[in-house]
Amino acid sequence: MKHLLFIIILFALCGCNHLKDAKPADLISQEQMTEILVDIHVADAIIDQKYGSQIANASLNNALYTRIFQNYHVTMSQYKSSYEYYERHPVLMDKMYVQVITELSKKEAVMSK
């Protein structure tokens, strides 16, 4: 009886894991997510450079994020669920961040001139 209960619990846990790994219905594409991440990192850098701390300026940070999401026609909820999905898929996240770093490096080169 204990073995049967253990097997049932094991299958239930595996089933939950599968549901957790499912793509969100409103998943932001990798290309658009990359663009959003670039803008978010730029916004974070601006706040950090100008005010010294993102935590102290959380309201400004939230306002900038809201504006970024509006520009891309996505919601905060959609961004969060997409980010969490990509977090669970590190190969995809790594691929996006290679592009994010490339874009940020280009922006930095332009600003340095």
N, CA, C and O atoms as CSV, one atom per row, in Angstrom:
chain,resi,resn,atom,element,x,y,z
A,1,MET,N,N,0.820,-1.190,0.000
A,1,MET,CA,C,0.000,0.000,0.000
A,1,MET,C,C,0.869,1.260,0.000
A,1,MET,O,O,0.572,2.220,-0.712
A,2,LYS,N,N,1.949,1.256,0.805
A,2,LYS,CA,C,2.840,2.407,0.858
A,2,LYS,C,C,3.498,2.637,-0.496
A,2,LYS,O,O,3.694,3.781,-0.905
A,3,HIS,N,N,3.836,1.566,-1.187
A,3,HIS,CA,C,4.482,1.697,-2.495
A,3,HIS,C,C,3.525,2.299,-3.517
A,3,HIS,O,O,3.926,3.114,-4.347
A,4,LEU,N,N,2.263,1.895,-3.454
A,4,LEU,CA,C,1.267,2.432,-4.373
A,4,LEU,C,C,1.061,3.919,-4.133
A,4,LEU,O,O,0.967,4.698,-5.082
A,5,LEU,N,N,0.991,4.314,-2.867
A,5,LEU,CA,C,0.841,5.716,-2.527
A,5,LEU,C,C,2.050,6.518,-3.007
A,5,LEU,O,O,1.889,7.616,-3.541
A,6,PHE,N,N,3.249,5.988,-2.824
A,6,PHE,CA,C,4.468,6.645,-3.278
A,6,PHE,C,C,4.450,6.839,-4.794
A,6,PHE,O,O,4.819,7.908,-5.280
A,7,ILE,N,N,4.031,5.837,-5.536
A,7,ILE,CA,C,3.972,5.909,-6.996
A,7,ILE,C,C,2.947,6.955,-7.439
A,7,ILE,O,O,3.199,7.713,-8.377
A,8,ILE,N,N,1.809,6.998,-6.776
A,8,ILE,CA,C,0.779,7.989,-7.117
A,8,ILE,C,C,1.295,9.400,-6.877
A,8,ILE,O,O,1.093,10.286,-7.707
A,9,ILE,N,N,1.955,9.611,-5.757
A,9,ILE,CA,C,2.513,10.930,-5.443
A,9,ILE,C,C,3.594,11.305,-6.451
A,9,ILE,O,O,3.674,12.455,-6.881
A,10,LEU,N,N,4.416,10.345,-6.822
A,10,LEU,CA,C,5.472,10.599,-7.792
A,10,LEU,C,C,4.893,11.025,-9.138
A,10,LEU,O,O,5.375,11.983,-9.743
A,11,PHE,N,N,3.867,10.326,-9.610
A,11,PHE,CA,C,3.227,10.698,-10.876
A,11,PHE,C,C,2.541,12.067,-10.781
A,11,PHE,O,O,2.554,12.837,-11.741
A,12,ALA,N,N,1.956,12.361,-9.646
A,12,ALA,CA,C,1.301,13.653,-9.462
A,12,ALA,C,C,2.326,14.784,-9.536
A,12,ALA,O,O,2.073,15.817,-10.156
A,13,LEU,N,N,3.469,14.587,-8.910
A,13,LEU,CA,C,4.519,15.601,-8.948
A,13,LEU,C,C,5.067,15.785,-10.362
A,13,LEU,O,O,5.320,16.911,-10.790
A,14,CYS,N,N,5.246,14.706,-11.068
A,14,CYS,CA,C,5.720,14.794,-12.460
A,14,CYS,C,C,4.692,15.511,-13.323
A,14,CYS,O,O,5.064,16.292,-14.199
A,15,GLY,N,N,3.430,15.266,-13.098
A,15,GLY,CA,C,2.367,15.928,-13.855
A,15,GLY,C,C,2.340,17.422,-13.596
A,15,GLY,O,O,2.125,18.209,-14.517
A,16,CYS,N,N,2.554,17.813,-12.367
A,16,CYS,CA,C,2.586,19.239,-12.027
A,16,CYS,C,C,3.768,19.924,-12.696
A,16,CYS,O,O,3.654,21.057,-13.163
A,17,ASN,N,N,4.891,19.244,-12.740
A,17,ASN,CA,C,6.069,19.787,-13.378
A,17,ASN,C,C,5.820,20.046,-14.859
A,17,ASN,O,O,6.285,21.047,-15.403
A,18,HIS,N,N,5.097,19.157,-15.505
A,18,HIS,CA,C,4.785,19.305,-16.924
A,18,HIS,C,C,3.916,20.541,-17.156
A,18,HIS,O,O,4.135,21.280,-18.116
A,19,LEU,N,N,2.945,20.765,-16.293
A,19,LEU,CA,C,2.080,21.940,-16.427
A,19,LEU,C,C,2.868,23.225,-16.205
A,19,LEU,O,O,2.612,24.235,-16.860
A,20,LYS,N,N,3.815,23.187,-15.294
A,20,LYS,CA,C,4.636,24.351,-14.993
A,20,LYS,C,C,5.514,24.728,-16.183
A,20,LYS,O,O,5.876,25.893,-16.347
A,21,ASP,N,N,5.854,23.744,-17.009
A,21,ASP,CA,C,6.746,23.957,-18.131
A,21,ASP,C,C,6.014,24.394,-19.394
A,21,ASP,O,O,6.650,24.704,-20.401
A,22,ALA,N,N,4.696,24.421,-19.352
A,22,ALA,CA,C,3.916,24.777,-20.540
A,22,ALA,C,C,4.123,26.244,-20.896
A,22,ALA,O,O,4.322,27.091,-20.025
A,23,LYS,N,N,4.071,26.527,-22.204
A,23,LYS,CA,C,4.204,27.910,-22.669
A,23,LYS,C,C,2.972,28.703,-22.260
A,23,LYS,O,O,1.849,28.213,-22.374
A,24,PRO,N,N,3.177,29.924,-21.785
A,24,PRO,CA,C,2.022,30.784,-21.514
A,24,PRO,C,C,1.285,31.071,-22.831
A,24,PRO,O,O,1.905,31.147,-23.892
A,25,ALA,N,N,-0.008,31.224,-22.752
A,25,ALA,CA,C,-0.810,31.489,-23.949
A,25,ALA,C,C,-0.390,32.789,-24.617
A,25,ALA,O,O,-0.458,32.912,-25.840
A,26,ASP,N,N,0.043,33.755,-23.822
A,26,ASP,CA,C,0.422,35.063,-24.353
A,26,ASP,C,C,1.933,35.293,-24.299
A,26,ASP,O,O,2.391,36.401,-24.019
A,27,LEU,N,N,2.702,34.232,-24.571
A,27,LEU,CA,C,4.163,34.297,-24.513
A,27,LEU,C,C,4.689,35.367,-25.465
A,27,LEU,O,O,4.311,35.410,-26.635
A,28,ILE,N,N,5.548,36.214,-24.959
A,28,ILE,CA,C,6.201,37.234,-25.779
A,28,ILE,C,C,7.296,36.533,-26.584
A,28,ILE,O,O,8.055,35.732,-26.038
A,29,SER,N,N,7.375,36.834,-27.871
A,29,SER,CA,C,8.380,36.197,-28.725
A,29,SER,C,C,9.788,36.532,-28.228
A,29,SER,O,O,9.993,37.531,-27.539
A,30,GLN,N,N,10.734,35.698,-28.580
A,30,GLN,CA,C,12.120,35.928,-28.169
A,30,GLN,C,C,12.634,37.262,-28.699
A,30,GLN,O,O,13.346,37.981,-27.999
A,31,GLU,N,N,12.273,37.587,-29.931
A,31,GLU,CA,C,12.741,38.831,-30.531
A,31,GLU,C,C,12.213,40.050,-29.763
A,31,GLU,O,O,12.965,40.968,-29.435
A,32,GLN,N,N,10.914,40.035,-29.488
A,32,GLN,CA,C,10.330,41.171,-28.774
A,32,GLN,C,C,10.816,41.204,-27.328
A,32,GLN,O,O,11.051,42.279,-26.777
A,33,MET,N,N,10.965,40.047,-26.719
A,33,MET,CA,C,11.447,39.981,-25.338
A,33,MET,C,C,12.867,40.548,-25.263
A,33,MET,O,O,13.213,41.242,-24.307
A,34,THR,N,N,13.679,40.252,-26.266
A,34,THR,CA,C,15.036,40.796,-26.314
A,34,THR,C,C,14.998,42.319,-26.358
A,34,THR,O,O,15.753,42.978,-25.643
A,35,GLU,N,N,14.130,42.880,-27.184
A,35,GLU,CA,C,14.004,44.330,-27.285
A,35,GLU,C,C,13.536,44.940,-25.957
A,35,GLU,O,O,14.039,45.978,-25.527
A,36,ILE,N,N,12.579,44.285,-25.326
A,36,ILE,CA,C,12.074,44.767,-24.037
A,36,ILE,C,C,13.183,44.736,-22.988
A,36,ILE,O,O,13.353,45.689,-22.228
A,37,LEU,N,N,13.935,43.637,-22.952
A,37,LEU,CA,C,15.027,43.516,-21.982
A,37,LEU,C,C,16.090,44.585,-22.197
A,37,LEU,O,O,16.629,45.127,-21.232
A,38,VAL,N,N,16.394,44.890,-23.448
A,38,VAL,CA,C,17.355,45.958,-23.730
A,38,VAL,C,C,16.840,47.271,-23.136
A,38,VAL,O,O,17.576,47.973,-22.441
A,39,ASP,N,N,15.592,47.595,-23.407
A,39,ASP,CA,C,15.021,48.848,-22.888
A,39,ASP,C,C,14.985,48.865,-21.360
A,39,ASP,O,O,15.237,49.900,-20.744
A,40,ILE,N,N,14.679,47.742,-20.761
A,40,ILE,CA,C,14.646,47.664,-19.290
A,40,ILE,C,C,16.042,47.897,-18.718
A,40,ILE,O,O,16.199,48.622,-17.736
A,41,HIS,N,N,17.046,47.288,-19.326
A,41,HIS,CA,C,18.412,47.483,-18.822
A,41,HIS,C,C,18.882,48.924,-19.024
A,41,HIS,O,O,19.603,49.459,-18.182
A,42,VAL,N,N,18.490,49.547,-20.111
A,42,VAL,CA,C,18.823,50.957,-20.323
A,42,VAL,C,C,18.137,51.812,-19.262
A,42,VAL,O,O,18.760,52.697,-18.675
A,43,ALA,N,N,16.860,51.549,-19.020
A,43,ALA,CA,C,16.126,52.303,-17.991
A,43,ALA,C,C,16.779,52.127,-16.622
A,43,ALA,O,O,16.941,53.096,-15.881
A,44,ASP,N,N,17.150,50.901,-16.288
A,44,ASP,CA,C,17.818,50.646,-15.003
A,44,ASP,C,C,19.134,51.422,-14.898
A,44,ASP,O,O,19.455,51.984,-13.851
A,45,ALA,N,N,19.885,51.443,-15.996
A,45,ALA,CA,C,21.174,52.148,-15.993
A,45,ALA,C,C,20.976,53.651,-15.832
A,45,ALA,O,O,21.737,54.305,-15.119
A,46,ILE,N,N,19.961,54.199,-16.490
A,46,ILE,CA,C,19.683,55.633,-16.377
A,46,ILE,C,C,19.336,55.997,-14.936
A,46,ILE,O,O,19.849,56.973,-14.389
A,47,ILE,N,N,18.468,55.209,-14.339
A,47,ILE,CA,C,18.070,55.479,-12.952
A,47,ILE,C,C,19.268,55.346,-12.022
A,47,ILE,O,O,19.479,56.183,-11.145
A,48,ASP,N,N,20.047,54.296,-12.216
A,48,ASP,CA,C,21.210,54.066,-11.363
A,48,ASP,C,C,22.234,55.187,-11.522
A,48,ASP,O,O,22.814,55.646,-10.538
A,49,GLN,N,N,22.454,55.626,-12.758
A,49,GLN,CA,C,23.428,56.689,-13.015
A,49,GLN,C,C,22.958,58.032,-12.464
A,49,GLN,O,O,23.731,58.783,-11.869
A,50,LYS,N,N,21.685,58.315,-12.672
A,50,LYS,CA,C,21.167,59.635,-12.274
A,50,LYS,C,C,20.871,59.728,-10.779
A,50,LYS,O,O,21.116,60.757,-10.150
A,51,TYR,N,N,20.337,58.631,-10.216
A,51,TYR,CA,C,19.877,58.686,-8.823
A,51,TYR,C,C,20.647,57.790,-7.874
A,51,TYR,O,O,20.477,57.891,-6.659
A,52,GLY,N,N,21.478,56.929,-8.393
A,52,GLY,CA,C,22.326,56.115,-7.540
A,52,GLY,C,C,21.730,54.809,-7.064
A,52,GLY,O,O,22.471,53.918,-6.649
A,53,SER,N,N,20.427,54.666,-7.108
A,53,SER,CA,C,19.829,53.428,-6.627
A,53,SER,C,C,18.456,53.224,-7.234
A,53,SER,O,O,17.617,54.125,-7.227
A,54,GLN,N,N,18.239,52.033,-7.756
A,54,GLN,CA,C,16.923,51.703,-8.298
A,54,GLN,C,C,15.917,51.486,-7.174
A,54,GLN,O,O,14.733,51.781,-7.337
A,55,ILE,N,N,16.375,50.977,-6.045
A,55,ILE,CA,C,15.476,50.692,-4.933
A,55,ILE,C,C,14.888,51.995,-4.372
A,55,ILE,O,O,13.699,52.072,-4.062
A,56,ALA,N,N,15.736,53.001,-4.252
A,56,ALA,CA,C,15.276,54.279,-3.720
A,56,ALA,C,C,14.314,54.967,-4.687
A,56,ALA,O,O,13.541,55.836,-4.283
A,57,ASN,N,N,14.360,54.587,-5.935
A,57,ASN,CA,C,13.523,55.216,-6.949
A,57,ASN,C,C,12.576,54.198,-7.575
A,57,ASN,O,O,12.395,54.175,-8.793
A,58,ALA,N,N,11.990,53.378,-6.759
A,58,ALA,CA,C,11.113,52.319,-7.241
A,58,ALA,C,C,9.930,52.863,-8.030
A,58,ALA,O,O,9.512,52.259,-9.017
A,59,SER,N,N,9.393,53.993,-7.604
A,59,SER,CA,C,8.237,54.541,-8.317
A,59,SER,C,C,8.639,54.999,-9.722
A,59,SER,O,O,7.894,54.791,-10.679
A,60,LEU,N,N,9.801,55.615,-9.846
A,60,LEU,CA,C,10.295,56.012,-11.168
A,60,LEU,C,C,10.589,54.775,-12.013
A,60,LEU,O,O,10.275,54.726,-13.202
A,61,ASN,N,N,11.190,53.791,-11.380
A,61,ASN,CA,C,11.490,52.532,-12.057
A,61,ASN,C,C,10.206,51.899,-12.589
A,61,ASN,O,O,10.152,51.480,-13.746
A,62,ASN,N,N,9.186,51.829,-11.759
A,62,ASN,CA,C,7.904,51.248,-12.179
A,62,ASN,C,C,7.270,52.057,-13.303
A,62,ASN,O,O,6.678,51.491,-14.222
A,63,ALA,N,N,7.392,53.367,-13.232
A,63,ALA,CA,C,6.825,54.220,-14.281
A,63,ALA,C,C,7.527,53.970,-15.615
A,63,ALA,O,O,6.878,53.906,-16.660
A,64,LEU,N,N,8.850,53.829,-15.576
A,64,LEU,CA,C,9.590,53.552,-16.812
A,64,LEU,C,C,9.234,52.175,-17.369
A,64,LEU,O,O,9.055,52.017,-18.577
A,65,TYR,N,N,9.131,51.184,-16.489
A,65,TYR,CA,C,8.753,49.841,-16.940
A,65,TYR,C,C,7.361,49.854,-17.574
A,65,TYR,O,O,7.133,49.234,-18.613
A,66,THR,N,N,6.439,50.566,-16.934
A,66,THR,CA,C,5.077,50.662,-17.470
A,66,THR,C,C,5.109,51.270,-18.864
A,66,THR,O,O,4.428,50.795,-19.772
A,67,ARG,N,N,5.898,52.314,-19.027
A,67,ARG,CA,C,6.021,52.971,-20.336
A,67,ARG,C,C,6.621,52.013,-21.380
A,67,ARG,O,O,6.174,51.980,-22.526
A,68,ILE,N,N,7.624,51.245,-20.978
A,68,ILE,CA,C,8.241,50.267,-21.886
A,68,ILE,C,C,7.204,49.240,-22.318
A,68,ILE,O,O,7.097,48.919,-23.501
A,69,PHE,N,N,6.441,48.727,-21.359
A,69,PHE,CA,C,5.425,47.720,-21.692
A,69,PHE,C,C,4.364,48.309,-22.617
A,69,PHE,O,O,3.895,47.631,-23.532
A,70,GLN,N,N,3.983,49.562,-22.387
A,70,GLN,CA,C,3.009,50.214,-23.265
A,70,GLN,C,C,3.556,50.342,-24.688
A,70,GLN,O,O,2.830,50.131,-25.660
A,71,ASN,N,N,4.835,50.689,-24.801
A,71,ASN,CA,C,5.450,50.829,-26.124
A,71,ASN,C,C,5.430,49.525,-26.914
A,71,ASN,O,O,5.334,49.535,-28.141
A,72,TYR,N,N,5.521,48.418,-26.212
A,72,TYR,CA,C,5.530,47.105,-26.870
A,72,TYR,C,C,4.152,46.430,-26.849
A,72,TYR,O,O,3.998,45.301,-27.316
A,73,HIS,N,N,3.169,47.125,-26.310
A,73,HIS,CA,C,1.794,46.604,-26.242
A,73,HIS,C,C,1.732,45.264,-25.492
A,73,HIS,O,O,1.075,44.321,-25.933
A,74,VAL,N,N,2.425,45.203,-24.356
A,74,VAL,CA,C,2.364,44.030,-23.486
A,74,VAL,C,C,1.996,44.496,-22.081
A,74,VAL,O,O,2.167,45.666,-21.739
A,75,THR,N,N,1.499,43.584,-21.289
A,75,THR,CA,C,1.162,43.902,-19.903
A,75,THR,C,C,2.286,43.429,-18.984
A,75,THR,O,O,3.121,42.608,-19.362
A,76,MET,N,N,2.282,43.967,-17.776
A,76,MET,CA,C,3.251,43.527,-16.774
A,76,MET,C,C,3.095,42.029,-16.521
A,76,MET,O,O,4.083,41.305,-16.392
A,77,SER,N,N,1.858,41.580,-16.451
A,77,SER,CA,C,1.575,40.162,-16.228
A,77,SER,C,C,2.122,39.300,-17.369
A,77,SER,O,O,2.707,38.242,-17.138
A,78,GLN,N,N,1.923,39.763,-18.585
A,78,GLN,CA,C,2.430,39.036,-19.750
A,78,GLN,C,C,3.956,38.989,-19.723
A,78,GLN,O,O,4.555,37.954,-20.017
A,79,TYR,N,N,4.576,40.100,-19.374
A,79,TYR,CA,C,6.035,40.136,-19.270
A,79,TYR,C,C,6.530,39.160,-18.207
A,79,TYR,O,O,7.461,38.390,-18.445
A,80,LYS,N,N,5.904,39.198,-17.037
A,80,LYS,CA,C,6.339,38.322,-15.940
A,80,LYS,C,C,6.196,36.848,-16.304
A,80,LYS,O,O,7.113,36.063,-16.068
A,81,SER,N,N,5.058,36.465,-16.874
A,81,SER,CA,C,4.868,35.050,-17.220
A,81,SER,C,C,5.836,34.625,-18.327
A,81,SER,O,O,6.322,33.493,-18.329
A,82,SER,N,N,6.111,35.524,-19.260
A,82,SER,CA,C,7.067,35.206,-20.328
A,82,SER,C,C,8.479,35.101,-19.755
A,82,SER,O,O,9.232,34.193,-20.106
A,83,TYR,N,N,8.833,36.037,-18.872
A,83,TYR,CA,C,10.164,36.001,-18.266
A,83,TYR,C,C,10.354,34.711,-17.467
A,83,TYR,O,O,11.406,34.076,-17.541
A,84,GLU,N,N,9.338,34.335,-16.713
A,84,GLU,CA,C,9.419,33.095,-15.931
A,84,GLU,C,C,9.561,31.877,-16.841
A,84,GLU,O,O,10.293,30.941,-16.519
A,85,TYR,N,N,8.868,31.889,-17.967
A,85,TYR,CA,C,8.991,30.781,-18.927
A,85,TYR,C,C,10.426,30.705,-19.452
A,85,TYR,O,O,11.021,29.627,-19.483
A,86,TYR,N,N,10.975,31.837,-19.860
A,86,TYR,CA,C,12.335,31.839,-20.391
A,86,TYR,C,C,13.364,31.504,-19.309
A,86,TYR,O,O,14.408,30.920,-19.603
A,87,GLU,N,N,13.073,31.871,-18.067
A,87,GLU,CA,C,13.953,31.488,-16.953
A,87,GLU,C,C,14.027,29.972,-16.804
A,87,GLU,O,O,15.083,29.426,-16.484
A,88,ARG,N,N,12.911,29.299,-17.033
A,88,ARG,CA,C,12.876,27.843,-16.934
A,88,ARG,C,C,13.513,27.167,-18.144
A,88,ARG,O,O,13.692,25.949,-18.159
A,89,HIS,N,N,13.857,27.964,-19.160
A,89,HIS,CA,C,14.502,27.456,-20.370
A,89,HIS,C,C,15.798,28.244,-20.586
A,89,HIS,O,O,15.858,29.145,-21.423
A,90,PRO,N,N,16.829,27.890,-19.819
A,90,PRO,CA,C,18.061,28.688,-19.823
A,90,PRO,C,C,18.741,28.799,-21.187
A,90,PRO,O,O,19.423,29.790,-21.447
A,91,VAL,N,N,18.576,27.822,-22.052
A,91,VAL,CA,C,19.183,27.913,-23.380
A,91,VAL,C,C,18.551,29.069,-24.154
A,91,VAL,O,O,19.252,29.835,-24.816
A,92,LEU,N,N,17.225,29.192,-24.070
A,92,LEU,CA,C,16.539,30.303,-24.740
A,92,LEU,C,C,16.914,31.640,-24.108
A,92,LEU,O,O,17.154,32.625,-24.806
A,93,MET,N,N,16.961,31.661,-22.776
A,93,MET,CA,C,17.310,32.896,-22.065
A,93,MET,C,C,18.737,33.315,-22.419
A,93,MET,O,O,19.001,34.497,-22.639
A,94,ASP,N,N,19.642,32.362,-22.473
A,94,ASP,CA,C,21.028,32.667,-22.810
A,94,ASP,C,C,21.117,33.238,-24.225
A,94,ASP,O,O,21.845,34.200,-24.468
A,95,LYS,N,N,20.380,32.648,-25.143
A,95,LYS,CA,C,20.360,33.128,-26.531
A,95,LYS,C,C,19.865,34.575,-26.588
A,95,LYS,O,O,20.425,35.400,-27.310
A,96,MET,N,N,18.824,34.876,-25.830
A,96,MET,CA,C,18.306,36.241,-25.808
A,96,MET,C,C,19.323,37.200,-25.205
A,96,MET,O,O,19.520,38.302,-25.719
A,97,TYR,N,N,19.971,36.789,-24.116
A,97,TYR,CA,C,20.902,37.692,-23.449
A,97,TYR,C,C,22.176,37.923,-24.249
A,97,TYR,O,O,22.827,38.953,-24.073
A,98,VAL,N,N,22.544,37.006,-25.111
A,98,VAL,CA,C,23.653,37.264,-26.030
A,98,VAL,C,C,23.272,38.450,-26.916
A,98,VAL,O,O,24.090,39.338,-27.157
A,99,GLN,N,N,22.041,38.461,-27.393
A,99,GLN,CA,C,21.560,39.566,-28.228
A,99,GLN,C,C,21.399,40.851,-27.411
A,99,GLN,O,O,21.714,41.938,-27.894
A,100,VAL,N,N,20.913,40.727,-26.184
A,100,VAL,CA,C,20.756,41.896,-25.314
A,100,VAL,C,C,22.115,42.557,-25.098
A,100,VAL,O,O,22.250,43.772,-25.237
A,101,ILE,N,N,23.104,41.763,-24.764
A,101,ILE,CA,C,24.450,42.298,-24.517
A,101,ILE,C,C,25.016,42.943,-25.783
A,101,ILE,O,O,25.655,43.993,-25.717
A,102,THR,N,N,24.781,42.319,-26.922
A,102,THR,CA,C,25.240,42.889,-28.196
A,102,THR,C,C,24.608,44.248,-28.434
A,102,THR,O,O,25.298,45.200,-28.797
A,103,GLU,N,N,23.296,44.346,-28.233
A,103,GLU,CA,C,22.592,45.617,-28.445
A,103,GLU,C,C,23.042,46.678,-27.446
A,103,GLU,O,O,23.229,47.839,-27.812
A,104,LEU,N,N,23.216,46.284,-26.191
A,104,LEU,CA,C,23.670,47.246,-25.187
A,104,LEU,C,C,25.091,47.727,-25.483
A,104,LEU,O,O,25.418,48.890,-25.247
A,105,SER,N,N,25.918,46.845,-25.989
A,105,SER,CA,C,27.285,47.223,-26.360
A,105,SER,C,C,27.274,48.219,-27.509
A,105,SER,O,O,28.068,49.160,-27.522
A,106,LYS,N,N,26.382,48.022,-28.472
A,106,LYS,CA,C,26.249,48.968,-29.580
A,106,LYS,C,C,25.815,50.334,-29.065
A,106,LYS,O,O,26.355,51.360,-29.476
A,107,LYS,N,N,24.834,50.342,-28.161
A,107,LYS,CA,C,24.352,51.606,-27.596
A,107,LYS,C,C,25.462,52.300,-26.819
A,107,LYS,O,O,25.607,53.521,-26.892
A,108,GLU,N,N,26.244,51.529,-26.076
A,108,GLU,CA,C,27.340,52.100,-25.307
A,108,GLU,C,C,28.393,52.707,-26.238
A,108,GLU,O,O,28.932,53.775,-25.948
A,109,ALA,N,N,28.687,52.040,-27.344
A,109,ALA,CA,C,29.658,52.567,-28.306
A,109,ALA,C,C,29.190,53.879,-28.894
A,109,ALA,O,O,29.989,54.800,-29.060
A,110,VAL,N,N,27.916,53.983,-29.212
A,110,VAL,CA,C,27.369,55.224,-29.759
A,110,VAL,C,C,27.446,56.337,-28.720
A,110,VAL,O,O,27.799,57.470,-29.049
A,111,MET,N,N,27.123,56.026,-27.480
A,111,MET,CA,C,27.150,57.039,-26.419
A,111,MET,C,C,28.575,57.488,-26.071
A,111,MET,O,O,28.779,58.606,-25.599
A,112,SER,N,N,29.542,56.621,-26.304
A,112,SER,CA,C,30.947,56.946,-25.966
A,112,SER,C,C,31.576,57.896,-26.968
A,112,SER,O,O,32.603,58.512,-26.684
A,113,LYS,N,N,30.970,58.016,-28.132
A,113,LYS,CA,C,31.556,58.885,-29.164
A,113,LYS,C,C,31.325,60.329,-28.885
A,113,LYS,O,O,31.756,61.184,-29.658
